[in-house]
Amino acid sequence: MKRLLLAASLTLITNMSFAQLQVMMSGGFTNPYKILLPEFERKTGITVTTLSGASQGSGPKTIKAQLEKGVHVDVVILSREGLAELIAAGRIAKDTDKDLGIAPLAGAVQAGAPKPDISTVEKLKATLLNTKLISVPGSTSGIYLVNEVFPKMGISNQISVVKSERGSEAVDMLASKKADFAILPTSELMFAPGIEMIGRLPPEVQLLQVFAVAAVKDSTQMVNAMKLISYLSSKEASPAIQTGGMDLMPGR
């Protein structure tokens, strides 16, 4: 009898260990994820632990840097640009990646502040030139803005920009009045307290940032990882993705 009880206990522990997932995610998909995760856990019985990391950048908080340090992760959710780096580094299990949604860039001001018109490139340029301090993330969108958009507009040397390692930090700078204007993905601005999203950037300087999910190559929970990936990329997840401030992938 004792042997049977021991065997049953070991089976239970083993089954419990298989029902665990470790996810590392950047900020852009946070809102849809918060809506979708409880239902996934309820339906599957899989317990998910969620860690945070930036899609790209040079600091220690990037997903890539944390994986390189040996942080155990089964699934990653981040920008396509960041995922491409992980694929190139051999960190991602082959053919497990799926696109989830699109987060265009938008401008934001402090809650209650005047809302400038940024509907054209010239109006956006005037707004940026009249802003004391502009807050952007140090990840994918901030890299794009600093390396491509601001030089293209010819204002790189005429504006003051602060890059925060995480998008949430860039939003906090605006909300706490340490910055006067911020540009981030729509999904990171939509429900943030203390700020107001005033509109998307004009098409000529827009970045339609795709966020994607994939399984990490050395995951020991591949079956459960694929269950989460399938759920997040299913049509069932579409309403939450839109509610969370993102656009759907074409054809979804």
C-alpha angles and dihedrals in degrees: 000000000000089000091051092050091048091049091049091049092050090049090051092049091048092050090048091051090053090052095066130096132183114207127187115197139177121226100260096078097038099106097051090042093055089054096045104039100071091054092047092052091047094050098044105028088230115141113218126202113197125208127185132233141151119259093228142353140095103272131099092255096070117111090237093053092049093050089050089054089057102258107162113240132163100186134023128200116191146118118309089243092056092044090052088059091051092048090050089051091053094245099123129077110244118264095000098110122107132178114239110181148323126258113192119201119261139178126241140187135193114285110274095015121126112277112230121209110252097165094118133039092247093051091047090049092051090049093051093047090052093049121097097207130009120202121210134162120258091228132080100315095043091049089052094048096047097040101037118010102045093044090046089054091048095235104106093111094041102056136063114231129179119197116206119201091235132036091233089059090052090052092047091053090057095043092050091049094244087121129033102210135018137195118201141136112295092242092060093049104040101084101016113131121238096024140079126217107224102187148304123287118262116272093250092065100024125126114205095204114202117208118206141183130219142163120253113243098237096045115136090201100062096141093053091040090058090049090058093044092050092049096048092047096045127106087246088070095052098092091052091048091054093043088052092061101264134117120237122251112258111276095017 
